């Protein structure tokens, strides 16, 4: 799943000696945390959503490669698609390892994710790049927020599959070059990115609302420390990160 340049986009971490110690579920490993059936269900949902997201990202990058203007661009996207499929395999294997059937775990999220991609189908190469950079990064930010409240084993897996596959720098370079060549492109892509922002946030909220275990993870219960006010702050942080990505692309938020 594509994410922005982590060094530039992620909040600065506290020094090791002042960082707060993990508490609750975040301080436990999978074997301990999964004794709670509600937590186990939430993690299966989360991994199912991520797995289908990675599979869809693989398919979309393969399609985007057909629009690439040069052979080198095609090869670059093919490499990124391969990385996304590897992430999918990791999630699929983890679901199987914890006793969940991967296809069944992914199925509840197919309609919402397919609907999002259908409503935001790019019309050209540049829109596809912006979608992968902006749209996927919003989803990645959401999952990173959730990961902070996961057990250590699941958290490590989730953060690993959210690593940037190289699309961030690639998209920034190509979009900025296109705007330099024709500044009118910037206005069109800025409108497109704003639409992606709204659709991505709506889709994330729908996914959570439809799954009781995930909802509980966000507003309390198995996710130690989350509450409704924190959910509001979470979405504010996601919006702020989106604004920074727009600036990196040379687009107005």
Secondary structure, DSSP 8 states (H G I E B T S, - for coil): -----HHHHS-----TTTS----GGGGS-HHHHTTSHHHHHHHHHHHHHHHHHHHHHHHHHHHHHHH-SSHHHHHHHHHHHHHHHHHHHHHHHHHHHTT--HHHHHHTTHHHHHHHHHHT--SSHHHHHHIIIIIHHHHHHHHHHHHTTS-HHHHHHHHHHTS--SHHHHHHHHHHHHHHH-THHHHHHHHHHHHHHHHHHHHHHHHHHT-HHHHHHHHSTTSTT--HHHHHHHHHHHHHHHHHHHHHHT---
